């Protein structure tokens, strides 16, 4: 129970920091990648969003 609570708190702190990022216009290459190889779940979708936000 404690480890779940600690993970939830860590995740909420990390996502709070990312919420300050402004979404950017997707480039043509990003649109093509999402069309040809769409994310296969919420984790991969979040990973791509984080990767694109930190470029």
Secondary structure, DSSP 8 states (H G I E B T S, - for coil): -HHHHHHHHHHHHHHHHHTTS------HHHHHHHHHS--SSHHHHHHHHHHHHT-
